[in-house]
Amino acid sequence: MADFHQSNTIATLHRLRPGRLPAMEAELEKYARNTGIGLILPALISEFERPAMRRIVDQLRDARYFSNIVVAVGRATRKQVADVAHWFRGFRSPVTLLWVEDPRVQELLGQLDKAGLPARIDGKGRTCWLSMGYLLAEGQSDVIALHDCDIVNYTRDIPAALCYPLAHPRLNFDFCKGYYARISEKLHGRVTRLFLAPLLESLKEHTAESPFLNFLREFRYPLAGEFALTSSLANKVRLPADWGLEVGVLSEVFHHAGPTRACQADIADNYEHKHQDLSPTDPSRGLRRMTYDIAGAMFRCFPLESEQLRRVASAYADHATNKVRQYEADALMNGLHYDRAEELNAITSFGDSLHEAIATAGAVAPVLPAWSAVRSAVPGLFNSLRDCAFATPSPARIAVPHWWQQVPKPALS
């Protein structure tokens, strides 16, 4: 059951009434006549082998308020993308497929390299960045939403709740971040619960007063991969290419929009997706790599002296251990399984990541250029990017053209 709690500056939008989706989508269809709404689905080709992606496709098939749904497919061959295109026949909103490895996309990335704007940084961040660029170049989406493609219990409530605060004409938000619970027979979300939350508390304890730190601490799930932003904001933000994406986006939102233009929305009663391995002995994989990248993003936002870093790392362990006591009580209250030893092992691994990030604090992490900078440095690139789209082939056509066109928008009945 949702509560009524509001944070100090960012608005928290709760799920107070069940069954709101039909009315919300009807309103979004009305608002979309004046405010275009785009949706980005960043996906590896392997995700089309899993039930979660089929559920997402089935749920979105009848959504009618999107100006475009951009499905960005990575690590795929031309034939694999051609096969994927068949999944999106019969959609009520137009669908565009972007093939990340397409030679023409790679050519555009080469142009950016020559202009001094490196963008050959593989990862989810670049896939999202390319998709945003496409929607900006197309010019039909005033609101751009994004969510992951491994959500096992996905419903259309997720994009509707993300888009509604930005599309509603009486609400003045530029950014909406999703939040949710993550449980099965036990608590999930270890990186948020046992790493970022205690790290934020440690930073508050051992650094000077920081409006940005206060901003981060107000989000209930700052690492959620589901968010929406206006096209004007999307044009300004720089996206990290690694697992620091979510922290980096919040930093950009804070500096370009401010707390009063940001909100967070309860987008699901429970959120279930694939779980990363802890990988305690391999810092290049799993949650060890994720927490290292997130720590690096945090320390780029909060440059600290070595003595401060040492205190922050030391205090992290204390705050994280205290979280174990709190989460164990919460789990027992709700009849959930709780493995204290497993949680403490995760904290030890995350502490290793934190110390590694401190040791390499001077390293420069890859950050993709803002599209406003791209537009200024390579003016013709937007037009070229707009052409980079596959179209769903007709049922009788198996061969795929070299460069597809966007699916025509169906008429609303």
Secondary structure, DSSP 4 states (H G I P E B T S, - for coil): -------SSSEEE---STT-HHHHHHHHHHHTTTS-EEEEEEEEGGGGGSHHHHHHHHHHTT----SEEEEEEES--HHHHHHHHGGGTT-SS-EEEEETT-HHHHHHHHHHHHTT------SHHHHHHHHHHHHHHHT--SEEEE--S-BTT--THHHHHHHHHHHSTT---SEEEEEE--BSSBB--HIIIIIIHHHHHHHHHHS---HHHHHHHT-S-TT-S-EEEEHHHHTT---BSSTTHHHHHHHHHHHHT-GGGEEEEEEES---B------TT-TTSHHHHHHHHHHHHHHHHS---HHHHHHHHHHHHHHHHHHHHHHHHHHHHTT-B--HHHHHHHHHHHHHHHHHHHHTTTPPPPBPPPHHHHHHH-TTHHHHHHT--B-PPPTT--S--SS--PPPPPPP-
